[in-house]
Amino acid sequence: MSGNIWVVAALCRGRLLDATYEAVALGRELAENLGTKLEVLLLGHELKDVLGTLGIADAVLCVEHAALADPVPEVHAHVVARLAGTRHPQAILVPQTNVTWELGSLVAGELGVPYVNSCTELRMVEQTLEAHTVLYGGKVEAIVRTKHAPSIFGLVSGVRAVEKGYADHAPATERITEVDVQPTSVQLRRYLEPEAGDIDISKEEVLVGVGRGIETRDNLEVSKELADVLGGAICGSRPVIDQGWLPLSRQVGKSGATVKPKLYIAAGISGAPEHVEGMKGSGLIIAINSDPQAPIFQVAHYGIVAKLLDVLPALTEAIRSRSRRGMKQYA
């Protein structure tokens, strides 16, 4: 197999998403093992301000066009496929984000090449690219090997640490001007913004996540009290968001936000793969669930098997009491 390794950058409104750096870190490892180059394919409009953090790559292939300003999958996929058809990369790595979710399959369909979705690892084994992938919402793990070049791989969040793919300088940049950008009838009307005054849970160092075990909306207050004494915020799994108990901006998981706080307390969350994918990178995970067989305990560092509404108030009061004793000591 020959050819360079490509990473398709994931951008949202002119900003590189963390998943791009994760993919770059994995791509760097793969390129070094193969003795080839790592190139980042950057598609968008007015991109000069986002080139300065991709220095881990050997080069950036930059395609700027007004039609690429918004993440319309069909338009971006056609450009990627055309470039791949003339430059012949060995593998194309696509971060799976809300703005690139359909990209890999569309490129593969246009080129008629293999596409391996939801990859957690990628490496070369006996001249064959081997991908570890999760299927059926994480219930099945599979190993897929392909010798076809190019093959396209969709990477789930968390394949590598963000900082491993981040550099504070720009690599060599090739600006591609002769490119076939196909028109489309799809137009984005607006971006859905978080509710005014709400927080960005991806930046919080402490999160208390609540699931079905909270039982009712009124019981959210006990979770909020714990988050307050810890200096953090509350978030939720999809069932809580779907019932309207918390805004969409507070959802953690594959269809929500990916969070990596120093402390994540999973309160009454069973641990469905869709949720775990969004919080498994947390520094310390504490799970509270009345079901000792709940899958969340498989990813938690510490677990408490008990009724949620018995544990949370007691934990909150214990932290408050300790804080009061500390204040008296230094008064």
Secondary structure as the mmCIF struct_conf table of DSSP 4:
data_model
#
loop_
_struct_conf.conf_type_id
_struct_conf.id
_struct_conf.beg_label_comp_id
_struct_conf.beg_label_asym_id
_struct_conf.beg_label_seq_id
_struct_conf.end_label_comp_id
_struct_conf.end_label_asym_id
_struct_conf.end_label_seq_id
BEND BEND1 GLY A 3 GLY A 3
STRN STRN1 ILE A 5 VAL A 8
STRN STRN2 LEU A 11 CYS A 12
TURN_TY1_P TURN_TY1_P1 ARG A 13 GLY A 14
STRN STRN3 ARG A 15 LEU A 16
HELX_RH_AL_P HELX_RH_AL_P1 ASP A 18 LEU A 34
TURN_TY1_P TURN_TY1_P2 GLY A 35 GLY A 35
STRN STRN4 LEU A 38 GLY A 44
BEND BEND2 HIS A 45 GLU A 46
HELX_RH_3T_P HELX_RH_3T_P1 LYS A 48 THR A 53
TURN_TY1_P TURN_TY1_P3 GLY A 55 ILE A 56
BEND BEND3 ALA A 57 ASP A 58
STRN STRN5 ALA A 59 GLU A 64
HELX_RH_3T_P HELX_RH_3T_P2 ALA A 66 LEU A 68
BEND BEND4 ALA A 69 ASP A 70
HELX_RH_AL_P HELX_RH_AL_P2 PRO A 73 ARG A 87
BEND BEND5 GLN A 90 GLN A 90
STRN STRN6 ALA A 91 PRO A 95
TURN_TY1_P TURN_TY1_P4 ASN A 98 GLU A 102
HELX_RH_AL_P HELX_RH_AL_P3 LEU A 103 LEU A 111
TURN_TY1_P TURN_TY1_P5 GLY A 112 GLY A 112
STRN STRN7 TYR A 115 VAL A 125
TURN_TY1_P TURN_TY1_P6 GLU A 126 GLN A 127
STRN STRN8 THR A 128 LEU A 135
HELX_RH_3T_P HELX_RH_3T_P3 TYR A 136 GLY A 138
TURN_TY1_P TURN_TY1_P7 LYS A 139 LYS A 139
STRN STRN9 VAL A 140 THR A 146
BEND BEND6 ALA A 149 PRO A 150
STRN STRN10 SER A 151 LEU A 155
TURN_TY1_P TURN_TY1_P8 SER A 157 GLY A 158
BEND BEND7 VAL A 159 ARG A 160
HELX_RH_3T_P HELX_RH_3T_P4 VAL A 162 GLY A 165
BEND BEND8 ASP A 168 HIS A 169
STRN STRN11 ALA A 172 ARG A 175
BEND BEND9 SER A 185 SER A 185
HELX_LH_PP_P HELX_LH_PP_P1 TYR A 191 GLU A 195
TURN_TY1_P TURN_TY1_P9 ALA A 196 GLY A 197
HELX_RH_3T_P HELX_RH_3T_P5 ILE A 201 LYS A 203
BEND BEND10 GLU A 205 GLU A 205
STRN STRN12 VAL A 206 VAL A 210
HELX_RH_3T_P HELX_RH_3T_P6 ARG A 212 ILE A 214
BEND BEND11 THR A 216 THR A 216
HELX_RH_3T_P HELX_RH_3T_P7 ARG A 217 ASN A 219
HELX_RH_AL_P HELX_RH_AL_P4 LEU A 220 LEU A 230
TURN_TY1_P TURN_TY1_P10 GLY A 231 GLY A 231
STRN STRN13 ALA A 233 GLY A 236
HELX_RH_AL_P HELX_RH_AL_P5 ARG A 238 ASP A 242
TURN_TY1_P TURN_TY1_P11 GLN A 243 GLY A 244
BEND BEND12 TRP A 245 LEU A 246
HELX_RH_3T_P HELX_RH_3T_P8 LEU A 248 ARG A 250
STRN STRN14 GLN A 251 VAL A 252
BEND BEND13 GLY A 253 GLY A 253
TURN_TY1_P TURN_TY1_P12 LYS A 254 SER A 255
BEND BEND14 GLY A 256 GLY A 256
STRN STRN15 ALA A 257 ALA A 257
BEND BEND15 LYS A 262 LYS A 262
STRN STRN16 LEU A 263 ALA A 267
BEND BEND16 GLY A 268 GLY A 268
HELX_RH_AL_P HELX_RH_AL_P6 PRO A 273 MET A 279
TURN_TY1_P TURN_TY1_P13 LYS A 280 GLY A 281
BEND BEND17 GLY A 283 GLY A 283
STRN STRN17 LEU A 284 ASN A 289
BEND BEND18 SER A 290 SER A 290
TURN_TY1_P TURN_TY1_P14 PRO A 292 GLN A 293
HELX_RH_3T_P HELX_RH_3T_P9 PRO A 295 GLN A 298
TURN_TY1_P TURN_TY1_P15 VAL A 299 VAL A 299
BEND BEND19 HIS A 301 HIS A 301
STRN STRN18 TYR A 302 VAL A 305
BEND BEND20 ALA A 306 ALA A 306
HELX_RH_AL_P HELX_RH_AL_P7 LEU A 308 GLN A 329
TURN_TY1_P TURN_TY1_P16 TYR A 330 TYR A 330
#
